[in-house]
């Protein structure tokens, strides 16, 4: 009888700890993902600044074809940046929800 109560208590304690452990792992993953997202945003912004500088130089020198190519590259980077910023907002919401669950 004593062993049954002991095992039941142990199983209950383990069951209560499992969601907290899973939540902590999820929170750790979300924070790591958010850090990578911010790094990608920084790289995209630097690439966009370089594209913008090349486009302005091409326009100044009268190379309209090259400037158009840079403008297309700049637009593609802008779409990627917007998508990355949406992903960051989603990750931040997940982190807020994970903190609320703890």
Secondary structure, DSSP 4 states (H G I P E B T S, - for coil): -HHHHHHHHHHHHHHHHHHHHHHHHHHHHHHHHHHHHHHHHHHHHHHHHHHHHHHHHHHHTT-HHHHHHHHHHHHHHHHHHHHHHHHHHHHHHHHHHHHHH-
